[in-house]
Amino acid sequence: MVTLHWQEYAVQPIRELMTKLLIIEDDEQTRENLELILVLEGYAVRSAENGRAGLELALADRPELIICDVSMPELDGHEVLRKLRGAAQTADIPFIFLTAQGERHQQRTGMNLGADDYLCKPLDTEDLLAAVRARLQRKRENWDAALADAGPDFDSAKPLESLGLTAREAEVLLWVSQGKANSDVATILGMSEKTVKIHLGHIFEKLNVETRTAAALQAIEALSRGGVS
């Protein structure tokens, strides 16, 4: 059960909009309360009622952080984490376990599998939000450090084709990732601004994002590793 302080959180300004989180929890009330708290904080939240469904969502949607119960039907939390850490596209996603008080002995197993944090039920709202913010901040810091060590190479759009883009879409994203407006991209590539918007729509759909910033982040990651997945 999660303690929800309505007066405090119902009036909170929207923050971290479009940061995608995934909740994997088989208890319906806990799952719905967690989702409500995080949505009120401005996160984009999806949820799954068991480990197998959660694993499928994580692999398909690549959330920026996962909150997962330990004891669940289909797949337990440890097996979910084991499979996520073994897949290249999800290996680095911050992962927070939810556990009942009597399951503390399982923490070592989870940490050995690569869990980033543990939260014990019943959850306190502030503890939950603090853990989420801390793990997202750590992920950003790691990302910034990685970019400092090996920055993106903007010389060619070819690596962006590894994201499933056509050559023309890759060219558009290359310039968008450098902060160019649609009008600038249109001038550089010799196309209309309307055509740029159409290409961006296709790019957003293929990358499963909704903003230029999110698309640019994926582009910078691909350009930093030369398109190697």
C-alpha positions as CSV (number, residue, x, y, z in Angstrom):
1,M,0.0,0.0,0.0
2,V,1.3,3.5,-0.9
3,T,0.6,6.5,1.2
4,L,-0.8,9.2,-1.0
5,H,-1.0,12.8,0.4
6,W,-3.6,14.3,-1.9
7,Q,-3.4,17.9,-0.8
8,E,0.4,17.9,-1.3
9,Y,0.6,16.2,-4.7
10,A,-2.6,17.2,-6.5
11,V,-1.3,20.7,-6.9
12,Q,2.3,19.9,-7.8
13,P,3.4,21.5,-11.1
14,I,4.1,19.0,-13.9
15,R,7.8,18.1,-14.0
16,E,9.9,15.6,-16.0
17,L,7.2,15.6,-18.7
18,M,7.6,12.7,-21.1
19,T,10.1,10.8,-18.9
20,K,8.9,7.3,-19.3
21,L,8.6,5.0,-16.3
22,L,7.4,1.4,-16.1
23,I,5.7,-0.2,-13.1
24,I,5.6,-4.0,-12.8
25,E,3.4,-5.0,-9.8
26,D,0.8,-7.7,-9.5
27,D,-1.2,-6.1,-6.7
28,E,-3.8,-3.9,-8.4
29,Q,-4.2,-1.3,-5.7
30,T,-0.5,-0.8,-5.2
31,R,0.0,-0.6,-8.9
32,E,-2.7,2.0,-9.4
33,N,-1.5,4.1,-6.5
34,L,2.1,4.1,-7.7
35,E,0.9,5.1,-11.2
36,L,-1.2,7.9,-9.8
37,I,1.6,9.4,-7.7
38,L,4.1,9.3,-10.6
39,V,1.6,10.7,-13.2
40,L,0.8,13.6,-10.8
41,E,4.6,14.3,-10.8
42,G,4.5,14.6,-14.6
43,Y,6.0,11.3,-15.6
44,A,4.6,9.2,-18.5
45,V,3.8,5.9,-16.8
46,R,2.9,2.5,-18.1
47,S,2.2,-0.5,-15.9
48,A,2.0,-4.3,-16.1
49,E,0.3,-6.8,-13.8
50,N,2.9,-9.5,-13.9
51,G,6.6,-10.1,-14.8
52,R,6.1,-11.5,-18.2
53,A,3.9,-8.6,-19.4
54,G,6.3,-6.1,-17.8
55,L,9.3,-7.7,-19.6
56,E,7.5,-7.4,-22.9
57,L,6.7,-3.7,-22.3
58,A,10.2,-2.9,-21.3
59,L,11.7,-4.5,-24.4
60,A,9.2,-2.8,-26.7
61,D,9.1,0.6,-25.1
62,R,12.5,1.0,-23.4
63,P,11.4,3.1,-20.4
64,E,13.9,5.4,-18.6
65,L,13.3,3.7,-15.3
66,I,11.6,0.5,-14.0
67,I,9.9,-0.1,-10.7
68,C,9.3,-3.8,-10.1
69,D,7.9,-6.1,-7.4
70,V,9.9,-9.1,-6.4
71,S,7.2,-11.8,-5.9
72,M,4.9,-12.0,-8.9
73,P,3.3,-14.6,-11.1
74,E,4.5,-15.5,-14.6
75,L,8.0,-14.2,-14.0
76,D,9.3,-13.0,-10.6
77,G,11.2,-9.7,-10.3
78,H,14.6,-11.3,-10.2
79,E,14.0,-13.1,-13.5
80,V,12.7,-9.9,-15.1
81,L,15.8,-8.1,-14.1
82,R,18.1,-11.0,-15.3
83,K,16.5,-10.9,-18.7
84,L,16.6,-7.1,-19.0
85,R,20.3,-6.9,-18.0
86,G,21.0,-9.6,-20.7
87,A,19.4,-7.5,-23.5
88,A,21.5,-4.7,-25.0
89,Q,18.6,-2.3,-25.4
90,T,17.6,-2.5,-21.7
91,A,20.8,-3.4,-19.9
92,D,21.4,0.1,-18.6
93,I,17.8,1.0,-17.5
94,P,17.7,2.0,-13.8
95,F,15.8,-0.7,-11.9
96,I,14.1,-0.3,-8.5
97,F,12.8,-3.3,-6.7
98,L,9.7,-3.3,-4.5
99,T,9.8,-5.8,-1.6
100,A,7.7,-6.7,1.4
101,Q,9.3,-6.2,4.8
102,G,9.8,-10.0,5.1
103,E,11.8,-10.2,1.9
104,R,14.8,-8.2,2.9
105,H,16.9,-11.4,2.6
106,Q,16.3,-11.2,-1.2
107,Q,18.1,-7.8,-1.5
108,R,21.5,-9.3,-2.0
109,T,20.2,-11.5,-4.8
110,G,18.7,-8.5,-6.5
111,M,21.8,-6.3,-6.1
112,N,24.0,-9.1,-7.5
113,L,21.7,-9.1,-10.6
114,G,22.2,-5.4,-11.1
115,A,19.3,-3.7,-9.2
116,D,19.9,0.0,-8.5
117,D,17.7,0.3,-5.4
118,Y,15.2,-1.4,-3.1
119,L,12.0,0.1,-1.6
120,C,10.1,-1.7,1.1
121,K,6.3,-1.8,1.3
122,P,4.3,-0.1,2.6
123,L,5.8,2.7,0.6
124,D,6.1,6.4,1.6
125,T,5.4,8.8,-1.2
126,E,8.4,10.9,-0.5
127,D,10.7,7.9,-0.4
128,L,9.4,6.7,-3.7
129,L,9.8,10.0,-5.5
130,A,13.2,10.6,-4.0
131,A,14.4,7.2,-5.2
132,V,13.1,7.8,-8.7
133,R,14.6,11.3,-8.9
134,A,18.0,10.0,-7.6
135,R,18.2,7.2,-10.1
136,L,17.2,9.4,-13.1
137,Q,19.7,12.0,-12.0
138,R,22.4,9.3,-11.7
139,K,21.5,8.1,-15.2
140,R,21.9,11.6,-16.6
141,E,25.2,12.0,-14.9
142,N,26.5,8.8,-16.4
143,W,25.2,9.8,-19.8
144,D,27.0,13.2,-19.5
145,A,30.2,11.5,-18.5
146,A,30.0,9.1,-21.4
147,L,29.4,12.0,-23.8
148,A,32.4,13.8,-22.4
149,D,34.6,10.7,-23.0
150,A,33.3,10.0,-26.5
151,G,31.2,12.8,-27.9
152,P,28.9,12.4,-31.0
153,D,30.3,12.5,-34.5
154,F,28.1,14.7,-36.6
155,D,30.1,14.2,-39.8
156,S,27.7,11.6,-41.2
157,A,24.0,10.6,-40.8
158,K,24.8,7.0,-41.6
159,P,24.9,5.8,-38.0
160,L,21.4,7.0,-37.5
161,E,20.1,4.5,-40.0
162,S,20.8,1.8,-37.4
163,L,17.8,3.2,-35.5
164,G,15.6,2.0,-38.3
165,L,15.5,5.3,-40.2
166,T,15.7,5.9,-44.0
167,A,18.7,7.8,-45.3
168,R,16.6,11.0,-45.6
169,E,15.1,10.7,-42.2
170,A,18.6,10.1,-40.8
171,E,19.8,13.4,-42.4
172,V,16.9,15.3,-40.9
173,L,17.6,13.8,-37.4
174,L,21.3,14.6,-37.8
175,W,20.5,18.3,-38.0
176,V,17.7,18.2,-35.4
177,S,20.1,16.7,-32.9
178,Q,22.4,19.7,-33.5
179,G,19.6,22.0,-32.4
180,K,18.5,23.2,-35.9
181,A,14.9,24.4,-36.3
182,N,12.7,22.9,-39.0
183,S,13.2,26.0,-41.2
184,D,17.0,25.6,-40.9
185,V,16.8,21.9,-41.7
186,A,14.7,22.7,-44.7
187,T,17.2,25.1,-46.1
188,I,20.2,22.9,-45.4
189,L,18.6,19.8,-47.1
190,G,16.8,21.6,-49.9
191,M,13.3,20.6,-48.9
192,S,10.1,22.3,-47.7
193,E,9.5,22.9,-44.0
194,K,6.3,20.8,-44.4
195,T,8.4,17.9,-45.7
196,V,10.7,18.2,-42.7
197,K,7.7,18.0,-40.4
198,I,6.5,14.8,-42.2
199,H,10.0,13.2,-41.8
200,L,10.0,14.2,-38.1
201,G,6.6,12.5,-37.7
202,H,8.0,9.3,-39.1
203,I,11.1,9.6,-36.9
204,F,9.1,10.1,-33.8
205,E,7.0,7.0,-34.6
206,K,10.0,4.8,-35.4
207,L,11.9,5.9,-32.3
208,N,8.8,5.6,-30.1
209,V,9.2,9.2,-28.8
210,E,7.1,12.3,-28.8
211,T,9.5,15.2,-28.6
212,R,12.5,16.6,-30.5
213,T,14.6,16.3,-27.3
214,A,13.9,12.6,-26.9
215,A,14.7,12.0,-30.5
216,A,17.9,14.0,-30.3
217,L,19.1,12.0,-27.3
218,Q,18.7,8.7,-29.1
219,A,20.5,10.3,-32.1
220,I,23.4,11.5,-30.0
221,E,23.7,8.1,-28.4
222,A,23.9,6.4,-31.8
223,L,26.3,9.0,-33.2
224,S,28.5,8.5,-30.1
225,R,28.8,4.8,-30.6
226,G,29.0,5.0,-34.4
227,G,25.6,3.2,-34.9
228,V,26.8,0.0,-33.2
229,S,23.9,-1.5,-31.3
